[in-house]
Amino acid sequence: MVGSVIRDSYHGRILLLLIGLALLGYGAAGYLSFRTDSGVYFLTFLKIAYRPSWHVMIWNDHLPSLLHVAAFSLVTLAILNPTLERALYVPLVWASINLLFEMVQHDIVKEMLFNAQWRGWLPRLFVHYSQRGRFDLYDMFYSLLGAGLVMVGAGMYQMYQKRERLL
């Protein structure tokens, strides 16, 4: 009985990790295929040409925000062991990170952050991201939606684990 619970927990964690990595791969493929190198920091090093298609509307809008939160939440939960408490706060932490990066793209925040006093100590990646990105309220919504989906999914996983322990 105990061995099956451990094995199920191990397989569940591996599944969370694989789903998270698949979402990251899907997101990276979208960035490589549909974003210009001027708008995405890591693409500036790859020099990949922009190839438009019908997916451009999806990829240039809000799906990356949802995928980022969901993928990193799942990978983090797989590494930390997805307890119910972690299933609630890990996605919120990743959503908060996304929300922070989205907020620094707002014009008012940009003005405050990038005056002469602050610019010297801000990391280059942070500066690049905020200067080239654009604030979008829908990206914030999709970040929270990604967190919510992971919380619901991880909660369902926990309910399944408890049910298996009773059988």
N, C-alpha and C positions, 0 to 999 in steps of 0.2 A: 504494500500500500504506500509506504513512504517513498520507496524507489520510483513508483509511477508518478507521484506528485513532483518529485525532483526532476524526473525526465520530462514531464509535461511542462514544467516551468522552464527548463532549459530549452526545449523546442519552441515554446512560446516566445522566449527572449530572442532566439535565433530568427524566428519569423518577424518579430518587430524590427530587428536589425536589417533583415533583407528587404522588408517593405520600405524602411527609411532610406536605405541605400538606393533602392530602385527609384524612389521619388527624387532623391538627389541627382541620380543619373538622368532622369527625365528632365528635371529642371536645368541641369547643365547642358543637355542636348538642345533644349529650347534656347538657352542663351547663346550657344555656339551657332545655332541655325538662324535665329531671328532678331538678334540684337546687333546693333552696330558697335564697333570697338570703342567709339568715343563715349558711349553711355555706360559701359560696364568695365570696371577697373581691371579685372583679370584678363579681359579680352584684349587689352592694349598690348599685352605681351605676345599674343598669339597671331595677330595680323590676319584674321580670318575675314573673308569677304562677306558682305551682307547679301543674303539670298531670300528675297521676299516670297511669301506664299500666303495661302488663306489662313494659316495659323498665326500670322503676324498680329492680328487684332488681339488674340488671346494672350500671346506672349508679351506683347508690348503693353498690355494693360495690367491685370491684377493677379493672374494665376501664380506668378513667381512668389508673391508674398505668402499665399496660402501654402505652396509647396515648401518654401523655406522653413516656415514654422512647423509644419507637419513632419517633414523629413528629419530635421534636427531634434525635434521632440521625441520621435520614435527611436532614433539612434541613441539618444541620451537615456531614455527609459530602458532600452535593451541593455545598456552598459550598467546602469545603476540598479537594475531589477525593478520591474514595474509594480511597486506597491500602489495602493489606492491613493495614498497621500501624494506620492510622486507623480501619479497620473494626473493629479490636479494642479500641482505647482510647476512641474517642468514645462508643460506647454505655455503656461502663463509667463514664465521667465523668457522663453524664446519669443513669445508675442511681444513682450515688453521691449526686448532688444530690437525687434522689427519696428515697433512704434517709435522708439527713440531715434532710430536711423531715418524714419519717415519724417519725424518732427524737425530734424536738422535741415531738411530740404525746404521748410517753410521760409518765406522771404524774411519775415520778422526775426526768426531764430537765426537765419544766416547772417543778418546784419549784426546781431548781438555777438555771435560766435567769432566772426571773422574780422572784427576790428583789429587794429594794430596790436593791442595788448595780448589777445588770446591766440592769434595765428601761429606764433612761434612754437607753442608746445602741443598743438593738436597733431595727432598722427597724420601722415600723408594720405593714407587710405580714407580716413574720416573726412579730410578736406576735399579730396577728389570726389568722394561719394556725394557729399552735400552740394558741391558746386555744379556737378553735372546732372544731378537728379532733379526731379520736380515733385513737389508735394502733391499727394493725392489722397483724399479722404477714403476713397474706395480701397486703396492699398492697406490702410489701417483696418478697415472692416474685414478684408480678406485675411489679414494676419490673425485677427481675433477669431474668424471663422475656422482657420486652420487649427488654432489652439482648441477651439470647441470640439472639432471633429476628433482630435486626438484624445481629448478628455473623455468623450463619449465612448470611443473605441477602446481605450484602456480600461474604462470602467466596465465595459462589457466583458473584456478579457478577465478582469478580476472576478466578476460574477461567475464566469465559466470555471475559473480555477476553484472557487469555493464550492461550486456544484460538484466538480470532479472529486474533491476531497471528501464530500459526503457520501459519494457512491462507493 
